[in-house]
């Protein structure tokens, strides 16, 4: 199964959905990781770091053609249309304010996990409470 990691396109976004450490762990579990060239550079991860972790560096199109696509921010409508039918997107979606993206994902036959919609409960911590974890990063960046 292939996991794609496209480069984030939102202005001033410095995060990447999967770090080289996580890529290495996923590779060890049998996944193939396709990382768009330059996806980690704003997080200080080079393409070489990903290659060393066992990932394959590819073009944006390669990252969107995978079975699973991991992003931080919601895809654009254009990006949603590039996802293959039956694939799974894991990202923030903010579905209530992005109905055109949700519609494009549905029309493309894409399964989507909206990380911002996971409830903030002790049960959800097993899944990953994105709001709490990102709040910690924001506080950390402020100290830097």
C-alpha positions, 0 to 999 in steps of 0.5 A, spaced: 500 500 500 502 506 498 502 513 502 503 519 499 505 526 502 504 532 497 508 538 499 503 543 503 501 549 498 498 554 503 502 560 504 506 560 511 505 553 512 511 550 515 509 543 517 509 536 513 504 530 514 509 525 515 516 526 518 522 521 516 522 518 522 515 516 521 516 514 514 521 509 516 516 506 521 511 506 516 516 503 511 518 497 516 511 495 517 510 494 509 508 501 506 511 504 500 512 512 502 512 517 496 514 524 498 513 530 493 520 533 492 521 539 497 515 537 501 519 537 508 524 543 506 520 548 510 520 543 516 528 542 515 527 535 512 531 534 506 529 529 500 535 526 502 532 525 509 526 521 506 530 517 502 535 515 507 528 513 511 526 508 505 521 513 502 521 515 494 521 522 492 517 523 486 513 529 483 506 532 486 502 527 481 505 521 484 503 523 491 496 524 489 496 517 486 497 513 492 492 509 496 493 513 502 494 521 502 496 525 508 496 532 508 496 537 513 491 542 510 485 541 506 486 539 499 484 544 493 478 542 489 484 541 484 488 537 488 481 533 490 480 531 483 487 528 482 486 523 488 484 516 485 477 513 486 477 509 492 483 512 495 483 515 502 485 522 504 487 524 511 488 531 513 484 537 516 478 538 512 474 544 515 468 541 512 463 546 514 467 551 510 469 547 505 463 544 501 466 545 494 472 540 497 467 535 500 463 535 494 469 534 489 472 528 494 465 525 494 465 526 486 472 523 486 470 517 490 475 518 495 474 516 503 476 522 507 478 523 515 477 530 517 482 530 523 479 537 525 472 533 526 475 528 531 472 530 538 476 532 543 475 527 548 480 522 552 477 516 547 479 520 541 487 521 544 488 514 541 486 516 534 490 523 535 487 529 537 489 534 532 487 540 535 490 539 542 497 537 538 497 543 534 496 547 540 502 544 543 506 546 537 504 553 536 506 554 543 513 551 542 514 555 536 512 562 540 518 560 544 522 559 539 
